[in-house]
Amino acid sequence: MPYLNSEVFNRIKRRRLKIMTGVMITGFSLVIGKLAYLQVFKGEALATRAEKQYSEMIEVEGVRGVIYDRLRRELAVNLDMPSVYGVPYNIKDPGGVAKKIAAEVDLDSKFLTNKLDNKKQFVWIRRRLSPEIVKRLEEMDLKGIGFSPETKRFYPKKELIGHILGFTDIDNHGIEGIERYYERSLRGKKGSIVLERDAHHKTVLTNTLLDPLKGEDLILSIDEVIQYIMEKELAMAVDKHNAAGGVGIVMNPYTGEILAMSVHPRFNPNTPGDYKSGEWRNKAITDVYEPGSTFKFVVASGILEEGLISPNEIVHDGSGSMVYGGSVIHDPHPAGVPLTLKDVIAHSSNVGTAKIGIKLGQERLYKYATLFGFGNKTGIDLPGEVRGILRNPSTWSGRSLITISIGQEIGITPVQLITAMSAIANGGWLVRPHILSGVVNSAGEVKSIRPEIIRRVISEAASRKMTEILKDVVGPDGTGKLAATNGFTVAGKTGTAQKIDPETGRYSKSKFISSFVGFVPAEAPEIAILVVVDEPKGVAWGGSVAAPVFRNVAEQALEYMHIEPEELKEIPVMAKK
């Protein structure tokens, strides 16, 4: 057997050592490269995966922003009301724990036992309890029972402003009103309860909480005092006339700011479950009705803008009826003497207005109804607004021209009507009504909402002529004389509309909608006011039912706003003369 000499043996040994070293270096390089790849490129994903394997996040809603009125009076706030939860795996005696806490959380002990005796990692036991109850539960020091800081929405004004604010559900999500419309701004950012898992993937209760972030605060255009005045006066009128309900709105005619919006019957947003869902509805924007004679100012404005009739031009001989399109139209109280355009509106003559409508014509009547905003949503920042009913002239019947002229065959909402009247008050501009005045961010900075002009409806000259005509409505011989406000001139229009009887499909002889819409002071308007009373019993004329409410609201609101009566403003001028 041949023997290797020492030189050959050493050469083979060195070669094997180099190969082994190369293999080891290559192996280590691959391992290090893999670790570097996982760390650099997959590190975050793997960490998240590991975290999910050993922890679980239970979302907690963010703290909602506070809602204020225009002077920063609180309308919607948050109350600290912690919630109690359970981790069933950590509860060794579900029945015993359930018996100890069932009475405190107002739950049946058997129901609670079943809830705790399951394989779920997490269960809510009771949401939003009073701090006193939570304190007693904490003192029991029960294993597997934890607490999460949460809040409950609270409306300190109760029924006041309920239909505007709306309300939230158990998870503090907006369901109605401003709460729903501005949900994204109010809701804030969610937080989490962190539940960790042990090596056996069983949940271990911890007290770790990732704090939620607060939402933005909202400042509304609503004035709490003016809202109270409107709600009080409207409620008194509804009660006095044994009516089915009512709507009242106060608006700044130049900016579109809604200072008050009242719906009767009212509801308390703290306890929405005590009411039928229909009672939450804001009828100022969701319910359509025929405006009756309040619509006549639209027809008169169109005829003035077109220059077809002057205010003092005689348009009607004063007779009590006329035939048009195979139908007869009547005046409830015929004047018996010739009437000018001013007289027709002041006395709310159906026949006279019908003749004005005929002069204006179908296309132009439709044009001005559309310009004033009817048939389209106003765009107010509240959920559920409807567009109303205004049919294209191509679908009108032979008598539609005169019936629409007197406020029939057209469906409007209260907010459309006050927005249209505001166009007369502000010199001919249609402005968008709005509820939000400003948004407060986390730094306390306020972003104000700017007024939005939609379009010009009529010229300033036509609006001034219309204002003079509407002042006569509230004059001694006008249908709206009971709207006359102490110390101020008023411009406005009455309306008494028959409701459709759902059983017969015809106009009811006993159900009416009484209304008055106007602005004050007439020459330099501070506020526009609309009052609508639904189905008053007995006397139903808008001038008798709604006009006095306008007066009462106007007098109190103007005094609160520190607006000097017009005669006081004239004293210095007279003294100089």
C-alpha positions as CSV (number, residue, x, y, z in Angstrom):
1,M,0.0,0.0,0.0
2,P,1.5,3.3,-1.1
3,Y,2.0,6.0,1.5
4,L,1.5,9.7,1.0
5,N,4.4,11.8,1.7
6,S,4.0,14.7,4.1
7,E,4.0,17.3,1.4
8,V,1.1,15.7,-0.6
9,F,-0.9,15.2,2.6
10,N,-0.5,18.8,3.7
11,R,-1.6,20.0,0.2
12,I,-4.8,17.9,0.4
13,K,-5.4,19.0,3.9
14,R,-5.1,22.7,3.0
15,R,-7.5,22.2,0.0
16,R,-10.2,20.6,2.2
17,L,-9.8,23.4,4.7
18,K,-10.3,26.0,2.0
19,I,-13.4,24.2,0.7
20,M,-14.9,24.0,4.2
21,T,-14.1,27.6,4.9
22,G,-15.8,28.7,1.6
23,V,-18.9,26.7,2.4
24,M,-19.1,28.1,5.9
25,I,-18.6,31.7,4.6
26,T,-21.2,31.2,1.9
27,G,-23.7,29.8,4.5
28,F,-23.1,32.6,6.9
29,S,-23.5,35.1,4.1
30,L,-26.8,33.6,3.1
31,V,-28.0,33.7,6.7
32,I,-26.9,37.2,7.2
33,G,-28.4,38.3,3.9
34,K,-31.7,36.7,4.8
35,L,-31.7,38.3,8.2
36,A,-30.9,41.7,6.6
37,Y,-33.7,41.2,4.1
38,L,-36.2,40.3,6.8
39,Q,-35.1,43.2,8.9
40,V,-35.0,45.9,6.2
41,F,-37.7,44.9,3.8
42,K,-40.0,42.7,5.9
43,G,-39.4,43.9,9.4
44,E,-42.5,46.1,9.7
45,A,-44.8,43.4,8.2
46,L,-43.4,40.7,10.4
47,A,-43.6,42.9,13.5
48,T,-47.2,43.6,12.7
49,R,-47.9,39.9,12.2
50,A,-46.2,39.0,15.5
51,E,-48.1,41.7,17.3
52,K,-51.4,40.4,15.9
53,Q,-50.5,36.9,17.1
54,Y,-49.8,38.1,20.6
55,S,-52.3,41.0,20.9
56,E,-55.7,42.2,19.8
57,M,-57.1,45.7,19.3
58,I,-60.7,46.5,20.3
59,E,-61.7,49.8,18.7
60,V,-63.0,52.6,20.9
61,E,-64.8,55.5,19.3
62,G,-63.2,59.0,19.3
63,V,-64.5,61.8,21.5
64,R,-67.0,63.9,19.6
65,G,-66.5,67.6,19.2
66,V,-68.7,69.9,21.1
67,I,-71.5,71.8,19.3
68,Y,-72.1,75.5,20.3
69,D,-74.5,78.2,19.3
70,R,-73.2,81.4,17.7
71,L,-72.2,82.8,21.1
72,R,-70.4,79.6,22.2
73,R,-73.2,78.4,24.4
74,E,-73.0,74.6,24.7
75,L,-75.7,72.7,22.8
76,A,-74.2,69.2,22.6
77,V,-71.5,68.0,25.0
78,N,-69.9,64.7,26.1
79,L,-70.4,63.1,29.5
80,D,-67.7,60.7,30.9
81,M,-69.5,57.3,31.1
82,P,-67.1,54.4,31.2
83,S,-68.0,51.0,29.7
84,V,-67.4,47.6,31.3
85,Y,-66.2,44.6,29.3
86,G,-65.1,41.0,29.9
87,V,-62.4,38.6,28.8
88,P,-64.1,35.2,29.2
89,Y,-60.9,33.2,29.2
90,N,-59.8,35.0,32.4
91,I,-63.1,34.4,34.1
92,K,-63.0,31.1,36.0
93,D,-66.5,31.3,37.5
94,P,-68.8,33.1,34.9
95,G,-71.9,32.4,37.0
96,G,-70.4,33.8,40.2
97,V,-69.1,36.9,38.4
98,A,-72.5,37.4,36.7
99,K,-74.3,37.3,40.1
100,K,-72.0,39.9,41.6
101,I,-72.4,42.5,38.8
102,A,-75.8,41.7,37.2
103,A,-77.7,44.1,39.4
104,E,-75.2,46.9,39.0
105,V,-75.3,46.7,35.2
106,D,-79.1,46.1,35.1
107,L,-78.8,42.8,33.3
108,D,-80.3,39.3,34.0
109,S,-77.7,37.1,35.7
110,K,-78.5,34.1,33.5
111,F,-78.1,36.2,30.3
112,L,-74.9,37.7,31.7
113,T,-73.6,34.2,32.6
114,N,-74.1,33.0,29.0
115,K,-72.3,36.1,27.7
116,L,-69.3,35.4,29.9
117,D,-69.2,31.6,29.5
118,N,-68.1,31.5,25.9
119,K,-64.9,31.2,23.8
120,K,-64.9,34.8,22.7
121,Q,-61.8,36.8,23.4
122,F,-63.7,40.0,24.3
123,V,-67.3,40.9,25.1
124,W,-69.0,44.2,26.0
125,I,-71.0,43.8,29.2
126,R,-72.5,47.3,29.4
127,R,-71.8,50.5,27.6
128,R,-71.7,53.9,29.1
129,L,-72.4,53.5,32.8
130,S,-72.4,56.2,35.4
131,P,-69.0,56.8,37.1
132,E,-70.6,55.8,40.4
133,I,-71.6,52.3,39.1
134,V,-68.1,51.8,37.6
135,K,-66.5,52.7,40.8
136,R,-68.4,50.1,42.7
137,L,-67.5,47.5,40.0
138,E,-63.9,48.4,40.2
139,E,-63.9,47.9,44.0
140,M,-65.0,44.3,43.4
141,D,-61.7,43.7,41.7
142,L,-63.0,40.8,39.6
143,K,-60.5,39.0,37.3
144,G,-61.4,39.2,33.7
145,I,-63.5,42.3,34.0
146,G,-62.1,45.5,32.5
147,F,-63.2,49.1,32.0
148,S,-62.9,51.4,29.0
149,P,-63.2,55.2,29.3
150,E,-66.0,56.3,26.9
151,T,-68.4,59.2,26.6
152,K,-72.1,59.7,26.0
153,R,-73.6,62.5,24.0
154,F,-75.7,64.9,26.1
155,Y,-77.9,67.8,25.0
156,P,-78.2,70.2,27.9
157,K,-81.0,72.2,26.3
158,K,-83.2,69.1,26.0
159,E,-86.1,69.8,23.6
160,L,-84.7,73.2,22.5
161,I,-83.1,72.9,19.1
162,G,-83.7,69.1,19.1
163,H,-84.7,68.9,15.4
164,I,-81.5,70.8,14.3
165,L,-79.0,69.0,16.5
166,G,-80.4,65.4,15.9
167,F,-78.7,62.7,18.0
168,T,-76.2,59.8,18.1
169,D,-76.4,56.1,18.6
170,I,-74.8,53.9,21.2
171,D,-71.5,54.2,19.4
172,N,-71.7,58.0,19.2
173,H,-72.4,57.9,15.4
174,G,-74.6,60.8,14.2
175,I,-78.1,59.5,13.2
176,E,-80.1,62.8,12.6
177,G,-79.6,66.5,12.2
178,I,-76.2,68.3,12.5
179,E,-74.8,65.2,14.3
180,R,-75.3,63.2,11.1
181,Y,-74.5,65.9,8.5
182,Y,-71.2,66.8,10.1
183,E,-70.3,63.3,11.3
184,R,-66.8,63.2,9.8
185,S,-65.9,66.5,11.5
186,L,-67.4,65.7,14.8
187,R,-66.4,62.0,15.3
188,G,-62.7,62.3,15.9
189,K,-60.2,59.4,15.6
190,K,-60.8,56.0,17.1
191,G,-58.6,54.6,19.9
192,S,-58.1,51.0,21.0
193,I,-58.2,48.7,24.0
194,V,-55.1,46.4,23.7
195,L,-55.7,42.8,24.7
196,E,-52.5,40.7,24.9
197,R,-52.2,36.9,24.3
198,D,-50.0,34.5,26.2
199,A,-47.9,31.7,24.7
200,H,-51.0,29.5,24.3
201,H,-52.8,32.3,22.4
202,K,-55.2,32.9,25.3
203,T,-56.2,36.5,26.0
204,V,-54.7,38.2,29.0
205,L,-56.5,41.2,30.4
206,T,-54.4,44.4,30.4
207,N,-55.1,48.1,31.2
208,T,-53.4,49.3,28.0
209,L,-55.5,51.9,26.1
210,L,-54.5,53.9,23.0
211,D,-56.3,57.1,23.6
212,P,-58.8,58.3,20.9
213,L,-58.6,61.8,19.5
214,K,-61.2,64.4,19.8
215,G,-63.2,65.6,16.8
216,E,-63.7,69.2,15.7
217,D,-66.0,71.6,17.6
218,L,-68.8,73.2,15.6
219,I,-70.2,76.7,16.1
220,L,-73.7,77.1,14.7
221,S,-75.5,80.1,13.4
222,I,-78.3,79.4,15.8
223,D,-78.9,81.8,18.6
224,E,-80.1,80.0,21.7
225,V,-82.2,83.0,22.8
226,I,-83.9,83.6,19.5
227,Q,-84.5,79.9,19.2
228,Y,-86.2,79.9,22.6
229,I,-88.4,82.9,21.6
230,M,-89.5,81.1,18.4
231,E,-90.2,77.8,20.0
232,K,-92.1,79.4,22.8
233,E,-94.3,81.6,20.6
234,L,-94.9,78.8,18.1
235,A,-95.9,76.3,20.8
236,M,-98.4,78.9,22.2
237,A,-100.0,79.4,18.8
238,V,-100.2,75.6,18.2
239,D,-101.9,75.2,21.6
240,K,-104.1,78.2,21.2
241,H,-105.5,77.1,17.9
242,N,-105.5,73.4,18.7
243,A,-103.3,72.8,15.7
244,A,-101.5,69.6,14.5
245,G,-98.1,71.3,14.5
246,G,-96.0,74.1,13.2
247,V,-92.7,75.4,11.8
248,G,-90.9,78.7,12.6
249,I,-87.7,80.0,11.0
250,V,-85.6,83.1,11.7
251,M,-83.0,83.9,9.1
252,N,-80.5,86.7,8.3
253,P,-81.6,87.6,4.8
254,Y,-78.1,88.9,3.7
255,T,-75.9,86.0,4.9
256,G,-78.4,83.0,4.9
257,E,-77.5,82.3,8.6
258,I,-80.4,80.4,10.3
259,L,-80.8,82.1,13.7
260,A,-83.7,79.8,14.7
261,M,-85.5,76.8,13.3
262,S,-88.4,75.4,15.3
263,V,-90.5,72.4,14.6
264,H,-93.6,71.6,16.8
265,P,-94.2,69.1,18.3
266,R,-90.7,69.0,19.7
267,F,-88.6,66.1,20.8
268,N,-85.8,65.5,23.3
269,P,-82.6,64.2,21.6
270,N,-81.4,62.7,24.9
271,T,-84.2,60.2,24.7
272,P,-85.0,59.6,21.0
273,G,-86.4,56.2,21.7
274,D,-89.3,57.8,23.5
275,Y,-90.6,59.1,20.1
276,K,-91.7,57.7,16.8
277,S,-89.1,58.1,14.1
278,G,-91.4,60.5,12.2
279,E,-91.2,62.9,15.2
280,W,-87.5,63.3,14.7
281,R,-88.1,64.6,11.2
282,N,-87.2,68.3,10.6
283,K,-90.3,69.4,8.8
284,A,-88.7,72.7,7.9
285,I,-86.7,70.9,5.2
286,T,-88.4,67.5,4.7
287,D,-92.2,68.2,4.4
288,V,-93.8,69.7,1.3
289,Y,-97.0,71.8,1.3
290,E,-98.8,74.1,-1.0
291,P,-97.9,77.7,-0.1
292,G,-101.2,79.3,-1.0
293,S,-101.1,83.1,-1.0
294,T,-97.6,83.5,0.3
295,F,-96.5,82.5,-3.2
296,K,-98.1,85.6,-4.7
297,F,-95.1,87.7,-4.1
298,V,-93.2,85.6,-6.6
299,V,-95.7,86.3,-9.3
300,A,-95.7,90.0,-8.5
301,S,-91.9,90.2,-8.4
302,G,-91.8,88.6,-11.9
303,I,-94.2,91.1,-13.3
304,L,-92.3,94.0,-11.9
305,E,-88.9,92.7,-13.1
306,E,-90.4,92.3,-16.6
307,G,-91.8,95.8,-16.5
308,L,-95.2,94.5,-17.6
309,I,-97.3,96.2,-14.8
310,S,-96.4,99.1,-12.5
311,P,-97.3,99.0,-8.7
312,N,-100.1,101.5,-9.0
313,E,-101.6,100.2,-12.3
314,I,-105.2,98.8,-12.1
315,V,-105.1,95.1,-12.8
316,H,-108.5,93.9,-11.6
317,D,-112.0,95.4,-11.5
318,G,-112.7,94.0,-8.0
319,S,-115.3,91.3,-9.1
320,G,-115.3,88.2,-7.0
321,S,-114.7,85.5,-9.7
322,M,-113.3,84.7,-13.1
323,V,-113.4,81.8,-15.5
324,Y,-110.2,80.5,-17.0
325,G,-109.3,77.2,-18.6
326,G,-112.8,75.9,-18.0
327,S,-112.6,76.5,-14.3
328,V,-113.9,79.2,-12.0
329,I,-111.6,81.0,-9.5
330,H,-113.0,82.9,-6.6
331,D,-112.1,85.7,-4.1
332,P,-113.2,84.9,-0.5
333,H,-113.7,88.6,0.1
334,P,-114.2,90.5,-3.1
335,A,-113.2,94.1,-3.0
336,G,-116.0,95.4,-5.2
337,V,-113.7,98.2,-6.4
338,P,-110.9,98.4,-9.0
339,L,-107.6,97.1,-7.6
340,T,-104.0,98.1,-8.5
341,L,-101.1,95.6,-8.3
342,K,-100.4,96.9,-4.8
343,D,-104.0,96.4,-3.8
344,V,-104.1,92.9,-5.2
345,I,-101.2,91.8,-3.0
346,A,-102.3,93.8,0.1
347,H,-105.8,92.2,-0.1
348,S,-104.5,88.9,-1.4
349,S,-106.9,88.8,-4.3
350,N,-106.9,85.4,-6.0
351,V,-108.6,86.8,-9.1
352,G,-106.3,89.7,-9.3
353,T,-103.2,87.5,-8.9
354,A,-104.5,85.1,-11.5
355,K,-104.7,88.0,-14.0
356,I,-101.2,89.0,-13.2
357,G,-100.1,85.4,-13.8
358,I,-101.8,85.3,-17.1
359,K,-100.0,88.5,-18.1
360,L,-96.7,87.0,-17.0
361,G,-97.3,83.8,-18.9
362,Q,-96.3,80.1,-18.3
363,E,-92.7,80.3,-19.2
364,R,-91.9,83.4,-17.3
365,L,-93.9,82.3,-14.2
366,Y,-91.9,79.0,-14.3
367,K,-88.7,81.0,-14.8
368,Y,-89.2,83.2,-11.7
369,A,-90.4,80.3,-9.5
370,T,-87.1,78.6,-10.4
371,L,-85.0,81.7,-9.9
372,F,-86.5,82.1,-6.4
373,G,-85.4,78.5,-5.7
374,F,-88.6,76.5,-5.9
375,G,-88.3,73.0,-7.3
376,N,-84.7,72.6,-6.1
377,K,-83.0,72.0,-2.8
378,T,-81.6,75.1,-1.1
379,G,-78.5,73.2,-0.1
380,I,-78.9,73.9,3.6
381,D,-76.4,71.8,5.7
382,L,-79.0,69.4,7.2
383,P,-79.8,65.9,6.1
384,G,-83.0,64.9,4.4
385,E,-83.9,68.1,2.5
386,V,-86.3,67.6,-0.4
387,R,-86.6,69.6,-3.6
388,G,-90.3,70.2,-3.5
389,I,-92.6,70.0,-6.5
390,L,-92.5,72.4,-9.5
391,R,-93.6,70.8,-12.8
392,N,-92.3,71.8,-16.1
393,P,-94.8,74.0,-18.1
394,S,-95.0,71.3,-20.7
395,T,-97.0,69.2,-18.2
396,W,-99.3,72.0,-17.0
397,S,-103.0,71.7,-17.5
398,G,-105.3,74.4,-19.0
399,R,-105.7,76.0,-15.5
400,S,-102.3,75.4,-14.1
401,L,-101.1,79.0,-14.9
402,I,-103.7,80.6,-12.6
403,T,-103.7,77.9,-9.9
404,I,-99.9,78.0,-9.5
405,S,-100.1,81.8,-9.5
406,I,-102.2,81.6,-6.3
407,G,-100.0,78.9,-4.7
408,Q,-101.6,75.7,-5.7
409,E,-100.2,72.8,-7.8
410,I,-96.8,73.6,-6.4
411,G,-95.1,72.0,-3.4
412,I,-92.6,73.9,-1.3
413,T,-90.7,73.5,2.0
414,P,-90.6,76.2,4.7
415,V,-86.9,76.8,4.2
416,Q,-87.4,77.4,0.5
417,L,-90.1,80.0,1.3
418,I,-88.0,82.0,3.7
419,T,-85.0,81.9,1.4
420,A,-87.1,83.2,-1.4
421,M,-88.5,86.1,0.7
422,S,-85.0,86.9,1.8
423,A,-84.2,87.7,-1.8
424,I,-86.7,90.5,-1.7
425,A,-85.3,91.7,1.6
426,N,-81.6,91.8,0.5
427,G,-82.0,93.5,-2.8
428,G,-82.7,90.6,-5.2
429,W,-80.1,88.0,-4.3
430,L,-80.7,84.3,-3.5
431,V,-78.4,83.2,-0.7
432,R,-77.8,79.7,0.5
433,P,-79.3,79.1,4.0
434,H,-76.9,77.5,6.4
435,I,-76.6,76.3,10.0
436,L,-72.8,76.0,10.5
437,S,-71.0,79.3,11.3
438,G,-67.5,78.0,12.1
439,V,-65.3,75.0,12.8
440,V,-62.8,74.8,15.7
441,N,-59.8,72.6,15.1
442,S,-57.5,70.9,17.7
443,A,-55.4,74.0,17.9
444,G,-58.4,76.1,18.8
445,E,-58.3,78.0,15.5
446,V,-61.7,78.9,14.1
447,K,-62.5,78.6,10.4
448,S,-65.5,80.8,9.7
449,I,-68.1,79.8,7.1
450,R,-68.6,82.5,4.4
451,P,-72.0,83.4,3.1
452,E,-72.8,82.0,-0.4
453,I,-74.7,83.9,-3.0
454,I,-76.3,81.6,-5.5
455,R,-77.6,84.1,-8.1
456,R,-79.4,87.3,-8.7
457,V,-83.2,86.7,-8.8
458,I,-84.5,90.2,-9.6
459,S,-83.0,93.7,-9.8
460,E,-82.5,95.9,-6.7
461,A,-85.1,98.3,-8.2
462,A,-87.7,95.5,-8.5
463,S,-87.0,94.3,-5.0
464,R,-87.5,97.9,-3.6
465,K,-90.9,98.1,-5.4
466,M,-91.8,94.7,-4.1
467,T,-90.9,95.8,-0.5
468,E,-93.2,98.8,-0.8
469,I,-96.0,96.5,-1.9
470,L,-95.4,94.0,0.9
471,K,-95.4,96.9,3.5
472,D,-99.0,97.5,2.5
473,V,-99.9,93.9,3.4
474,V,-99.1,94.8,7.0
475,G,-100.8,98.2,6.7
476,P,-104.2,99.0,8.3
477,D,-106.1,97.6,5.4
478,G,-103.9,94.6,4.6
479,T,-104.4,91.0,5.4
480,G,-101.3,90.9,7.5
481,K,-102.0,93.9,9.8
482,L,-101.6,91.7,12.9
483,A,-98.0,91.3,12.0
484,A,-97.4,95.0,12.6
485,T,-94.4,95.3,14.9
486,N,-94.2,98.0,17.5
487,G,-91.5,100.6,16.5
488,F,-90.7,99.0,13.1
489,T,-92.1,98.8,9.6
490,V,-92.8,95.2,8.4
491,A,-92.9,93.8,4.9
492,G,-94.5,90.4,4.4
493,K,-97.2,88.2,3.0
494,T,-100.0,86.1,4.5
495,G,-101.1,82.7,3.3
496,T,-104.0,80.3,3.9
497,A,-103.8,77.1,2.0
498,Q,-106.3,74.3,1.8
499,K,-104.8,70.8,2.4
500,I,-105.6,67.8,0.1
501,D,-107.9,65.3,1.7
502,P,-106.1,62.0,1.3
503,E,-109.5,60.1,1.2
504,T,-111.1,62.1,-1.5
505,G,-108.1,63.6,-3.3
506,R,-109.8,67.0,-3.3
507,Y,-109.1,70.1,-1.3
508,S,-110.4,69.8,2.3
509,K,-113.0,72.2,3.6
510,S,-111.7,71.9,7.2
511,K,-107.9,71.5,7.0
512,F,-105.7,74.4,6.3
513,I,-102.1,75.6,6.6
514,S,-101.8,79.2,7.9
515,S,-98.7,81.1,7.3
516,F,-96.9,84.4,7.3
517,V,-93.5,85.3,5.9
518,G,-91.8,88.6,6.0
519,F,-88.8,90.7,7.1
520,V,-88.2,93.6,9.6
521,P,-87.3,96.5,9.5
522,A,-88.6,96.7,6.0
523,E,-86.1,99.3,4.7
524,A,-83.0,97.8,6.4
525,P,-83.9,94.2,7.3
526,E,-82.2,92.6,10.2
527,I,-84.2,89.3,10.2
528,A,-86.6,87.4,8.0
529,I,-89.2,85.3,9.8
530,L,-91.5,82.5,8.6
531,V,-94.4,81.1,10.7
532,V,-96.4,78.1,9.5
533,V,-99.2,76.6,11.6
534,D,-100.6,73.2,10.4
535,E,-104.3,72.5,10.7
536,P,-105.5,75.2,13.1
537,K,-109.0,74.7,14.3
538,G,-111.6,77.4,14.0
539,V,-110.3,80.6,12.3
540,A,-107.6,79.5,9.9
541,W,-106.6,82.7,8.1
542,G,-102.8,83.2,8.0
543,G,-103.3,86.9,9.0
544,S,-105.2,85.7,12.1
545,V,-103.1,82.7,13.1
546,A,-99.5,83.1,11.9
547,A,-99.1,86.9,11.7
548,P,-99.4,87.5,15.4
549,V,-96.6,84.9,16.0
550,F,-94.4,86.9,13.6
551,R,-95.1,90.1,15.5
552,N,-94.3,88.5,18.9
553,V,-91.1,86.9,17.7
554,A,-90.0,90.0,15.9
555,E,-90.5,92.3,18.8
556,Q,-88.6,90.1,21.3
557,A,-85.8,89.2,18.9
558,L,-85.2,92.8,17.8
559,E,-85.1,93.9,21.5
560,Y,-82.7,91.1,22.3
561,M,-80.5,92.1,19.3
562,H,-80.4,95.7,20.5
563,I,-82.0,97.0,17.3
564,E,-83.3,100.5,17.9
565,P,-86.9,101.2,16.9
566,E,-87.1,103.3,13.7
567,E,-88.8,106.3,15.4
568,L,-85.8,106.6,17.8
569,K,-83.4,106.6,14.9
570,E,-85.3,109.6,13.3
571,I,-85.1,111.8,16.4
572,P,-81.5,113.1,15.9
573,V,-82.3,113.9,12.2
574,M,-85.4,115.8,13.2
575,A,-83.5,117.7,15.9
576,K,-80.9,118.8,13.3
577,K,-83.6,120.1,11.0
